Amino acid sequence: MEMTGERRIAAPRQRVWEALNDPAVLQAAIPGCETVERTGDDSFQARVAVKLGPMSARFGGKVQLSNINPPVSYTISGEGQGGAMGFAKGGADVALDELGPEETLLRYAVKAQVGGKMAQLGARLIDSTAKSMADQFFDRFAAQLQPAPGVEAAPTQEAAPMSQTSTTYTGPTPQAAPDTEYLRDADAPGPVTQHAAEGMSPGGEVHRPNPRPAGMGLPLRLLTGDFMGFPVQVWFGLAVMVVILFLIFLRG
């Protein structure tokens, strides 16, 4: 059986090379792999469960690396025994081409041979199963090299300053004045604001404190008016005080 192919991987070539030599990454990427252990600088042993048509088996074998040219290429060869199912042996040439700082092209050429009961299943089934396993391997392998969500922070952008809308005042120029407007006419509408200049107001000439709206009733006027230069509220408070003192003297 012979098989060739290539796969683009979105990762730097050095990172891809390190992953191809990492037992944990290989175990997670190989379909049906149960264990991968490093036995030397250039050797591994693995155990893989394989389903081939109606047959299933577990293969245990050793893998040897040769022609090592980091981080460009190497040759991988190995042999596995599947008990009554038979055996498999072969090798592959693997090469890494750097397409860019964050992209690598992985090329492979595989030659393998199977024997025993597996060989009786026919070359077509064996080839299709091997192709499917290769696709699964590279999909899982490439997925492990992708950055986890949220690891790479998005480029920070300076917040745009908030736009400020300026309003141009075209009315009369304000004049310095007391904080309260005064109206001459008690029945005139109250001023627009209680912070304006002396002079003319929408309700008339400014001169009286405590502006009141037009139509104010007599009781309210009495309560808010002045008597002998003092607000009515002051006189009312004094009267209440006198009454209280008078009651105290009577009880004493």
N, C-alpha and C positions, 0 to 999 in steps of 0.2 A: 504494500500500500504506500502510495506517495501522495503528498498534499503540500501545496504551497499557498501562501497568502500574505497579506499585510494589513496593518491596522494603524490608523492615526490615533495618537494618545495626546490629550491636552495636558502635557506636563514636560518639564525640562528633561533632557536626555539623561543627565546624571541621576535624577530622581527615579526615572524608569529603570535604569540599570540597578540601582540599589534595591528597588522593589523586586526585580527578577532574582535577586540573591537573598531575599528575606523569607525564611521559612513560614512565618506567620501570614505574610501576604499570599504566598503560593498556596498554602492550605486553604485559605478563604476563597481563592480563585478557582482551584481545580474542582470540577464537579465530582461529588461523591468522595472527596478526600477526607480521610479520618485523621491522619497524622502526617506531619512532615518534620523531620528532625535533621539538623546538620550534624554530619559525622566527621567533617573535615573542612578545610578551607575551600575545597573544590568538590565536595561530595555530600549527598543527602540520602536518606532512606525515607520511604513513604508507604502508606497503606491507603488503597483506594477501593471503594465499592463501585462496581460497574454493572450496568444492566444492558445487555445486548440482545435485543429481540425478546424471546421468551426465557432467556438465560440470565442469571445473576450470579456474580462472584465477587470475591474480595481478592485484590492483588496486592502482594507485598513485594517490594523490590528496592533496588539501589539505583541511584542516579549519579553519574559522574560528569563533571564539567571539564572541558578541554579547549584548546585554542583560545584561551581567555585573553581578550584585548579590551580592557575597561576604558571607557564606558561604551565601546563600539560594538563588540560582537563576542560570541562564544559558541561552542558546540556542546550540546547536551546529549548524553547517551545513557541508556539504561535497559534493564530487563526485569520483568515481573512474573511471578508465578501465581496462577489462579486455581491451584488444586486440580480437581477433575475437569474444570473448564478449559484448562490449557495454559498457555503462556503467551506473553507478548514481549517483544524486544525491538529496539530501534534507536533512532537518534534524530536530532534536528539541529540545523544551523540557524542561529538567531542573530540578527543585525539591527542596530539602532541608527537611524539617520536623523540628524538634527535639522528640523525644518524651520525652527525659530527658537527664541528664548523660552517659549512656553508650549512648544509642540514638537512631538517626536514621531517618526514613522518606524514602526516595528515590522520587520520582514522575517518570515520564517519559511523553511523548507524541511518537511518531515519525511522520513523513510521508516517504515515499521513493518513488522512481520508478526503474524499470529499463528498459533498452532493448537492442536488438540480439538476439542469439540467446537470451539469458537470458529475454527476454520471451516467447519461444515455449514455454517450459516450463510456463506456466500459473500463474495467481495462487495456486492452492492450494499447489503445491510451494514457490513463493517465500515465501509467508506462513509455512509450517511451518518452512522453513529459517531464516528471520529470527527466528522465535520461539525456535527451538532455540539459535541463536547468542546471543540476548539472555539466555536463562537461563544459558548457560555463562559469559557475561561477568559477570553479577552474582554467580554462585557464586564465581568466581575473585577478583572484586574484593572481596567481603566476606571471603573467606579471608585476603587479604593484610592486612586491618585487624585480624585477630584476634591477640592477644598470643601470642608463642612460648611453648611449654611451659617452665615453670620460671622465666619472667621475673618474673612477679608472685609475690612471696613470700607464703605463707599467713600469716594473722595469727598472731603469736606468742602463745602462752599460757603463763602462769606455771606452772611445774611444781608440781603439788600436793605438799605435804610428805608424806614417807613416814610412814605410820601406824606408831606404835610401840605395841606391846602390853606393858602393864605386868603383872607377876606379883606377887601379894601372898603373902608368906611367913607362914604361920600356925603354924609350929613354934616350939620353944623359942628364946628370945632368945640369940644367939651371945654367947660371952664371950671376952675377950682371953686368948690363951694362946700357948704355943710353936707352932712350925710343924709339929711332929711329935707324933702321938698315941703313948701308951705303954699297953700292955695288961699286966695283972697275970698273967693265965693264958696260958702259952705255947701251949696247945692251942686257945685260943679263936680264932674267926675274926678276921681283920684288921679294922681300923676302916674305915668307909665312906670317909673321906678322911684325908689326912695333914696337914690344916690344920684343926684343931678345938681346942676348949677341953679343959682337964684336967677329969677327972671321969668320969662314966659314958659308955661307948661301946657300940654294938651288940654288941661282943664281950666286954664286961666293964669293970672299972675300969681307967682309963688310968694306966700308970706305967712301962712298959717301952719302950725304943726299938726301931726297926726292926720294926714289926708284921709278923707272918707269918700266913698262912692256916692253918687247922686241918689236922692230918694231916701236918705237916712232918716229913720223915725225920730220923733221928739225924745222918747226915753233914752235912746242911744246917744242922742246929741247931748242931753243933760249929763250923762255919765262920762262922756269924753270931752266935755267943754271945760272952760276955766271960770273961776270965780275969785275976784280980787287978786288976780295974778297967780293963783294956785289951781291945779287941776281939781275937779270935783271929787276925785277919788281920795285926795288928801283930806278934804273937809269931812268926807264920809268916815274915813278912818278915825279922825279926831273925835267925831261924835260918838262912835262906837266905844272909844276909849273912855270918854266921859261917863257914858251910861254904865260901863263896867265898874268904874271907880265909885259911882253913886251907889250901886247895888252892894258893893263891898262895905261902904260906910253904914248902910242901913242894917246889914246883918251884924256888924260889929256893935 
